[in-house]
Amino acid sequence: MDKYSMYCARELGLIILTQLLLCFQMLAQGNCTIYPENSGERKACELSYQALEFRQGSKESQLLFDEAIRTGPNFAYAYYQKAVPFYKRGMFAEGVSLINQAIKLEPENYLHYRAYWYFYQKSYDCAIKDLEELYTVHNTNYVTTPGGELEMRLLLALAYAQKNEFTKGIRWINDLMEEYKKLPHLKGIFDHFCLGVLYFLNQQYDLAEKQFKDQLLIDSDFANTYYYLGLIENMRFNTAEAQKFFSQALSKMNRKNGGYSTNLFAEFNTSKEDIVKMIQPNHLEN
């Protein structure tokens, strides 16, 4: 098995493990017998899991969540599940109002969700506030974005980057990297890239280069990595090396399905036009 196949197999294994953990978490949430019989929480739990049998955001599910909240106003999970479709439909005021209730009851479980949506609404100060509380007050060890793409400390670091507070962001990612030394299987596929971007923006180019090259060992098809390596070589006046990286970036981006992120790093995405601008005519690949 070649190195890339081994990596894909590893990633598949981690995805399966993540799905199993999510299933266990749902079973724990769905074990309504942990609440006293005839209690509001017990009834709210049962109603919430009835609601999940319907399409998310449907009238049937939302009415059941409403009943769950009336019956057990201290059952945080019902507020959270009712909030999700509002966020997905761009109805953020309604979503925030509901998730705020879940956070009042169980901040350690729901702060990350509000922070996630704050970040993608470019409310970076609010995202930072929530995530700082999550990791410092509630001592959360490992929590990912809702889709599982990034550990939330990466999002916290990228939020700091938007405020030009690169050193703070770098510190958070390095703390996360230290944690990975104990639990290496938790490391995601974009951690080195995120740290490399922050080092680059902080003009620590040697450290940035190391992170981007480490990123290539994990994922050699991510076009943005080659682009940033090209920028570093340009700053060193290594024109030939820079052009090689830019050409590689363009080649990866021209691949079917793309070799770049379209939504994880909206603020730091590299477009095809960005790359083409950096390539000298004699290096341009079709």
C-alpha positions in Angstrom: 0.0 0.0 0.0 1.5 3.4 -1.0 1.8 6.3 1.4 -1.3 8.1 0.2 -3.4 5.0 0.3 -2.2 4.4 3.9 -3.2 8.0 4.8 -6.6 7.6 3.2 -7.1 4.3 5.1 -6.1 6.1 8.3 -8.5 8.9 7.6 -11.3 6.5 6.9 -10.6 4.8 10.2 -10.8 8.1 12.0 -14.1 9.0 10.3 -15.5 5.6 11.4 -14.2 6.1 14.9 -15.8 9.6 15.0 -19.1 8.3 13.7 -19.1 5.6 16.4 -18.3 8.2 19.1 -21.2 10.3 17.8 -23.5 7.3 17.9 -22.5 6.6 21.5 -23.1 10.3 22.3 -26.5 10.2 20.8 -27.3 7.0 22.6 -26.3 8.7 25.9 -28.4 11.7 25.0 -31.3 9.5 24.0 -31.1 7.4 27.2 -34.0 9.4 28.7 -34.2 7.0 31.6 -31.3 8.8 33.2 -33.9 11.4 34.2 -36.4 10.8 37.0 -39.6 9.2 35.8 -42.4 11.8 35.2 -39.9 14.6 35.4 -40.0 17.5 32.9 -36.5 16.6 31.6 -37.5 12.9 31.0 -40.6 14.0 29.0 -38.6 16.7 27.1 -35.9 14.1 26.2 -38.5 11.7 24.9 -40.2 14.4 22.8 -36.9 15.6 21.4 -36.0 12.2 20.1 -39.5 11.9 18.6 -38.7 15.2 16.8 -35.5 13.8 15.4 -37.6 11.2 13.5 -38.8 14.0 11.3 -36.9 16.1 8.7 -34.8 18.7 10.3 -36.6 22.0 10.5 -40.0 20.5 9.5 -43.1 21.8 11.2 -43.6 18.4 12.9 -40.1 18.4 14.5 -40.3 22.1 15.5 -43.6 21.6 17.2 -42.3 18.7 19.2 -39.3 20.7 20.3 -41.6 23.5 21.3 -43.5 21.0 23.4 -40.3 19.6 24.8 -39.2 23.1 25.9 -42.5 23.8 27.5 -42.5 20.5 29.4 -38.8 20.5 30.4 -37.4 24.0 30.2 -34.1 22.9 31.7 -33.4 20.3 28.9 -30.7 22.1 26.9 -30.6 19.7 24.0 -34.1 20.7 22.9 -33.1 24.4 22.5 -30.0 23.3 20.6 -31.8 21.1 18.1 -34.6 23.7 17.6 -31.9 26.3 16.9 -30.0 24.4 14.2 -32.4 24.8 11.2 -32.7 28.6 12.0 -28.9 28.9 11.6 -28.9 26.9 8.4 -31.6 29.1 6.9 -29.8 32.3 7.8 -32.3 33.2 10.5 -29.5 34.0 13.0 -31.5 36.1 15.5 -33.9 33.2 16.1 -31.0 30.7 16.2 -29.0 32.8 18.7 -32.0 33.3 20.9 -32.4 29.6 21.2 -28.8 28.6 21.5 -28.4 31.2 24.3 -30.9 29.2 26.3 -28.9 26.0 25.8 -25.7 27.7 26.8 -27.2 29.1 30.0 -28.0 25.5 31.0 -24.9 23.7 29.6 -22.2 26.1 28.4 -19.6 23.4 28.1 -21.7 21.6 25.5 -23.0 24.4 23.3 -20.6 27.4 23.4 -18.7 26.0 20.5 -21.8 25.9 18.3 -22.6 29.6 18.8 -18.9 30.5 18.3 -18.9 28.6 15.0 -21.7 30.7 13.6 -20.3 33.9 15.0 -17.1 33.2 13.1 -18.8 32.6 9.8 -20.8 35.8 10.3 -17.4 37.5 10.8 -18.3 38.4 14.4 -14.8 37.5 15.5 -14.9 39.2 18.9 -18.0 37.2 19.8 -16.4 34.0 18.6 -13.2 34.6 20.5 -15.2 35.4 23.7 -17.1 32.1 23.5 -14.1 30.0 22.7 -11.9 31.6 25.3 -14.6 30.7 27.9 -15.0 27.2 26.5 -11.3 26.4 26.9 -10.3 28.4 30.0 -13.4 28.4 32.2 -14.9 25.0 31.2 -11.5 23.3 30.5 -12.8 21.6 27.4 -10.1 19.3 25.9 -11.2 18.6 22.4 -14.2 19.8 20.4 -14.6 20.2 16.6 -16.7 22.3 14.3 -20.1 20.8 13.7 -18.9 19.0 10.6 -15.8 17.7 12.3 -13.4 19.5 9.9 -11.4 21.6 12.5 -10.8 21.5 16.2 -12.3 24.7 17.6 -8.9 26.1 18.7 -8.0 26.4 15.1 -11.1 28.5 14.5 -10.2 30.6 17.6 -6.7 31.1 16.1 -8.1 32.1 12.8 -10.5 34.6 14.5 -7.5 36.2 16.2 -5.8 36.4 12.8 -8.7 38.5 11.5 -7.9 41.0 14.3 -4.2 40.9 13.4 -3.4 39.3 16.8 -1.3 36.6 15.2 0.8 35.8 18.3 -2.3 34.9 20.3 -3.6 32.7 17.6 -0.2 30.9 17.2 -0.2 30.2 20.9 -3.6 28.5 20.8 -2.6 26.3 17.9 0.7 25.4 19.5 -1.2 24.4 22.7 -3.3 22.2 20.5 -0.2 20.7 18.9 1.2 19.8 22.3 -2.1 18.0 23.0 -1.6 16.0 19.8 1.7 14.6 21.2 -0.4 12.6 23.7 -3.3 11.9 21.3 -1.8 12.0 17.7 -4.8 10.2 16.2 -6.9 13.3 16.9 -4.8 15.6 14.6 -6.8 16.9 11.7 -5.7 17.4 8.1 -5.5 21.2 8.2 -3.7 21.9 11.5 -0.3 22.5 10.0 -1.8 24.7 7.3 -3.6 26.9 9.8 -0.4 27.3 11.9 1.6 28.0 8.7 -0.8 30.8 7.7 -0.5 32.5 11.1 3.3 32.3 11.1 3.3 33.7 7.5 1.0 36.6 8.5 3.3 37.2 11.5 6.3 37.3 9.1 7.9 34.3 10.7 8.6 32.7 7.3 11.0 29.9 8.3 8.5 28.6 10.8 5.7 29.0 8.3 7.7 27.0 5.7 8.2 24.1 8.2 4.4 24.0 8.9 3.5 24.1 5.2 6.0 21.3 4.4 4.6 19.2 7.3 1.1 19.9 5.7 2.3 18.4 2.4 3.2 15.2 4.3 -0.4 14.9 5.4 -2.1 16.1 2.2 -0.1 16.7 -0.9 -3.2 17.8 -2.9 -4.1 21.0 -1.1 -3.3 23.7 -3.6 -3.2 26.5 -1.0 -0.1 25.0 0.7 1.9 25.2 -2.5 0.7 28.8 -3.1 2.0 29.9 0.3 5.3 28.1 -0.2 5.6 30.0 -3.4 5.0 33.3 -1.7 7.7 32.5 0.8 10.2 31.7 -1.9 9.3 34.9 -3.7 10.1 36.9 -0.6 13.5 35.2 -0.5 14.0 36.2 -4.2 14.2 32.5 -5.1 12.2 33.0 -8.3 12.7 29.6 -9.9 11.6 27.8 -6.7 8.7 30.1 -6.2 7.5 29.5 -9.8 7.7 25.7 -9.2 5.4 26.0 -6.2 3.0 28.3 -8.0 2.8 25.9 -11.0 2.2 23.0 -8.6 -0.6 25.0 -6.9 -2.2 25.6 -10.3 -1.9 22.0 -11.3 -3.6 20.8 -8.0 -6.3 23.4 -8.5 -7.0 22.2 -12.0 -7.6 18.7 -10.8 -11.1 17.3 -10.9 -12.9 18.2 -7.6 -10.2 20.8 -6.9 -7.3 20.6 -4.6 -8.4 23.5 -2.4 -10.9 24.4 0.3 -14.0 26.3 -0.8 -15.5 27.0 2.7 -13.2 26.1 5.6 -10.9 29.1 5.2 -13.0 31.7 3.4 -10.7 34.5 4.7 -7.6 32.7 3.6 -8.7 30.9 0.5 -6.5 31.0 -2.6 -8.3 31.4 -5.9 -7.1 30.3 -9.3 -6.8 33.9 -10.3 -4.4 34.5 -7.3 -2.1 31.8 -8.5 -2.2 32.7 -12.2 -1.2 36.3 -11.3 2.0 35.0 -9.7 3.0 32.7 -12.5 5.4 34.1 -15.1 4.2 33.3 -18.7 6.9 30.8 -19.4 5.9 28.8 -16.4 2.1 28.9 -17.0 0.5 25.4 -17.3 -2.9 24.8 -18.9 
